[in-house]
Amino acid sequence: MIEAERLLLAGALEDPENQTFVLLSDSCVTLYSFSYICKYLMASPRSFLDSWMAAFLIFELS
């Protein structure tokens, strides 16, 4: 994560009104529209960062 991204996230974490964060890359192309992805992420109780970390650890350990 670059420094600017860390600073933005740190500032957002100080606001108790913020409950959900989505970090997007400008180099990724999505297969679905932004509104579809937004609705899907907001409706899910799951942390996708945690699922990425689990997949990364499984890959590293094998």
C-alpha positions as CSV (number, residue, x, y, z in Angstrom):
1,M,0.0,0.0,0.0
2,I,1.5,3.4,-0.9
3,E,1.8,6.2,1.6
4,A,-1.1,8.3,0.2
5,E,-3.4,5.3,0.5
6,R,-2.4,4.6,4.0
7,L,-3.0,8.3,5.0
8,L,-6.5,8.3,3.4
9,L,-7.4,5.1,5.2
10,A,-6.0,6.4,8.5
11,G,-8.1,9.5,8.2
12,A,-11.2,7.5,7.2
13,L,-10.8,5.2,10.2
14,E,-10.9,8.2,12.6
15,D,-14.6,8.8,11.6
16,P,-16.9,6.5,13.5
17,E,-19.5,6.9,10.8
18,N,-17.4,4.9,8.4
19,Q,-18.1,1.2,8.6
20,T,-17.1,-0.2,5.2
21,F,-14.0,0.4,3.0
22,V,-13.4,-0.6,-0.6
23,L,-9.9,-0.1,-2.0
24,L,-9.9,-0.3,-5.8
25,S,-7.0,-0.3,-8.2
26,D,-7.0,1.8,-11.4
27,S,-5.1,-1.0,-13.1
28,C,-7.9,-3.6,-12.6
29,V,-10.8,-4.1,-15.0
30,T,-14.0,-5.3,-13.5
31,L,-16.3,-7.9,-15.1
32,Y,-19.4,-6.3,-13.7
33,S,-20.6,-2.7,-13.4
34,F,-19.6,-0.5,-10.5
35,S,-23.2,-0.5,-9.2
36,Y,-23.4,-4.3,-9.2
37,I,-20.1,-4.7,-7.4
38,C,-21.1,-2.0,-4.9
39,K,-24.4,-3.7,-4.1
40,Y,-22.7,-7.1,-3.8
41,L,-20.0,-5.9,-1.5
42,M,-22.4,-3.9,0.7
43,A,-24.8,-6.8,1.0
44,S,-22.1,-9.3,2.0
45,P,-21.2,-9.8,5.7
46,R,-17.9,-11.3,4.5
47,S,-14.5,-9.6,4.6
48,F,-12.9,-10.1,1.2
49,L,-9.5,-9.0,2.4
50,D,-9.6,-11.8,4.9
51,S,-10.5,-14.3,2.1
52,W,-7.7,-13.0,0.0
53,M,-5.3,-13.4,2.9
54,A,-6.4,-17.0,3.5
55,A,-5.9,-17.8,-0.2
56,F,-2.5,-16.2,-0.1
57,L,-1.5,-18.2,2.9
58,I,-2.7,-21.5,1.4
59,F,-0.7,-20.7,-1.7
60,E,2.4,-19.8,0.3
61,L,2.2,-22.9,2.5
62,S,1.8,-25.4,-0.4
